[in-house]
Amino acid sequence: MTSQLPAVRFINPSRLSHPVGYSHVAEASNGKTVYISGQVALDQSGNLVGPNDLRAQTQQVFTNLLTALEAVGTDFKSVVKLNYYLLDISQIQVVREVRDQFVNTGQPPASSAVEVRRLFRDDLLIEIEAVAVVPA
């Protein structure tokens, strides 16, 4: 049995506002869905990377997401949705700058960004979870 490559369409309906850095709709077919738990700025040993530094923490989070994606044989090209949880949503531009080093900015994944009061540890500034579609 041969596996079919997933087909993903990123759609921005003309009747919705023009998105900056994300797509309104990601439609996937011919693949299996992979859900990646929220990743935080902990390295392989469980040490915090970038205390009080959103850019450094975001870089580590995206590195962790890439590691998780590689565990299922893919990378950010397969990501269809990102969910961001930040302590300070006014700093979203920093997150976008790091994100753009990892995702296809021409067809970015769908996303949500939410400001939260705190994460599971007081020293964490951001958590990101991902949904990807890989060959079935």
N, C-alpha and C positions, 0 to 999 in steps of 0.2 A: 504494500500500500504506500503510495507517495503522498506526502503532505503538501497541501496547497499553501502558497504564501498568502498571508492575510492581505486584504485590501482595506485601506483606510482612506476615507475622504474627510478632509477638514473643510467645513462649510461655514460661511458667514453670510446669512441671509440679508438681502438688501433692506429688508424692513426692520432690521436691528441696527443699533449703533455700530460704528466701525470699531472693532476691538484693537487694542494696542498690546501686542505681546502674547496674545492667546487667540484661540478660535472659539466661536460660539458653539459649534457642533463638531463632534468627531464620530463618524460612522464607521464601524468595523465589521468586516465579514471574512469568512474563510480562515478563522484563526481561533485560538483559545485565549481567554482572558487571564492575565496575571495581576494579582493585587499585591502591592508592596506596602507593608506597614509603614507608618510614619517613621521617618528617619530623623535623627537629631545629630548634633555635632560631637559625637563620641567616636574616638578612633577604635581600632581593632582591639586594643587593650582596655577599652572602657573609659579612657581619659578624655576629659573635655578639651576640645580644640577651640581656641579663640575666646577665652573668657571676656565678656563685655565687648565683643567685636562681631557685629552682625555679619560683615563681609566674610570673615574667616569661618564663622559658624556655617554660613550658607554654603561656602565652598566645600566644607567637610560633609555637609548634608548631601549635596549633589554627588560628591565622590562616593558616599555610602549608597546612594540610590544606584549609581552606575555599577557598583559591586554587586548589588542585589540583581540588577538586570543581567549582568554577565553570568550570574548563577543559573539563569534560565536560557543562556545562549544568545543574548541580544544586547542592545544598548538603547540610548535615548530615541533612536529612530522608531522604536516600537511603542513609545509612550503616547497614549491618547488623552490622558487626564492627569493633572497635578493638583493637589489640594495643599494650600499653604496655611499654616497657623503661626502667626507672629505676635509678639508682645506689643510691637509698635508698628501699626500699619502705615504710619507716615514715612517709614523707612523702606517701603516697597521698591523704590527705585534701585536700591542697593541689591536687593534680591533679584530684580530683573536683570541687572548687569551681570551677575554671576550666572543666572539661568541661561542667558543668551550664549554663554560659552559652551553649553551642553545641548540645547535643543535646536531643532531646525527653525530658525526665526522666520523663514518664508512660509512655513506651515506649522505654527506652534500648536502644542496640545491645548485642549480645553482646560480651563482651570478655575479654581475658586480661591480667594484669599480672605482669611478671617482673622480679625484681631481677637486675641484671647487674653484673659487676665494673667494666667500662668500656665506653664507646662508642667510635666511631672517632676522636674527639678528646677529649683529657683535660678540656677545659673544658665539655663537654656533660653535662647532668644527666638528660636524658630524650629518648627517641625514641618516636614513635607512628606506626603504620601503620594504614591503614583499608581496608575492603572496602565497596563501595557497589553498589546495584542501581539501574540507570536504565532508562528505556524502551528497548525493543528497536528 
